[in-house]
Amino acid sequence: MNRLVSIILCALMIPVAVQSAENSLKAGSWSFQFEANRDLELTAFQGSTISCKKHTSDGAAWRLGLSTDIEFREDENSRNRIDTTIGQTNNDMDDYSFVLHIQRVFYPRPDAKINFYWGFGPDFGYGRYKRKYTSENPLSGWWNKQTGVSTTYSFGMSGILGVEWFVWSNISFLAEYGSTLMYTHAKYTSELTANGGYFQADERKTTSFGFDGDEVRFGISVYF
């Protein structure tokens, strides 16, 4: 928080002579934002997949950040021995999720070279994880199948405060602090089936609210 206060104070103390500098905060302009991590690697500023912004006027814009995670995996293991432990197991897993950030961003002084900005908007999230496990022993005739599915929905509101410094008319550096209030609902179901007519099912639901404040993030915007 102390770092955020220092950044805001610095922006407010910029000499008036700087305020007429050229920048790309213009109606109709687009930009992509990239975050610089500790290893100096560039990633999407707000979301692992993409972070972009569209100005509807000089002093206001819409910003979108998208994070996605998709994974499919199938593992197979066979065991062969002389005794009755001959068998085979299969483990299939599907996992995917996404988080969408939508924010309305405002620039009180869009003609400045160094700009203070703020914004807010909704966050949406969805995730689904499915695991299917099958084990069988053809020699003894024993088998079982287990399936587990976890589904998560989330909805929240986020707010941001930041400073943007234009080093060129179409390239700027960012320093931003954000926080999010999030509601999450999760549901988990599982089924177990085995030979001999055995069946077992289970279902669990959880609901939670959370408030999360991010560290100050640093990044780069490229306008076009």
Residue, then its C-alpha position, 0 to 999 in steps of 0.5 A: m500500500n505504501r508503494l501505491v501511495s508513493i506512485i499516486l503522489c508522484a503523479l500528482m506532483i508532475p510539473v504543469a509543463v509536462q501536461s501538454a505532452e503527446n500520448s495515445l489516449k484518444a477516442g478509437s485507439w486500441s492497446f495491449q498491456f503486458e506485465a513485467n514479472r520478476d524475471l523480466e518476462l512479459t505476460a498479459f497484464q490482466g489475464s494469462t491469455i490477453s489484456c487489451k483496451k479500447h478508448t471510447s473517448d480521450g478520458a474513458a476506455w473499456r479494458l478486457g483481460l482473459s485467463t484460460d487454462i485447458e489440460f487433457r491427460e490420459d494415463e495407462n498402466s498395465r501390470n503383468r505377473i504370474d499370480t492373480t495380480i494381472g491387471q490394468t488401470n486407466n486414468d483420464m483427466d479433463d481440466y479447463s477454466f477461464v476468468l474474464h475481467i471487464q473494467r471501465v477505466f477513466y483518465p481525469r487528465p487525458d492530455a498528460k504525459i503521466n496519467f493517473y487513472w482508476g476503474f472498476g467492473p465485473d469479473f466472471g469465472y468458470g472452471r470444470y475438472k473431471r477425473k475418470y479412473t478405471s481399474e480391472n483384473p481380467l484374471s479374477g474378474w474384479w473391476n471398478k470405475q470411479t468418476g469425479v466432477s468439480t464445477t466452479y462458478s465465480f462472480g465479483m467486482s474489481g477496482i483499480l488505481g494506477v499511473e501510466w507514463f508515456v515514454w513515446s506517443n504509443i508506448s507507456f509504462l504502467a504501475e497499478y494496484g487492484s482489489t477484487l470482491m468475489y463470490t464463488h460457488a463450487k459443486y463436486t459429485s463423485e460416483l463409484t461402480a464395481n462388479g457385483g452391483y456395487f454403486q456409491a454416489d456423493e455430492r457436495k456444495t460450497t459457497s464463499f465470499g472473498f476479498d483480495g488485494d493484489e500487489v502493485r503490478f508493473g507493465i507496458s502498454v502498446y497503442f495502435 
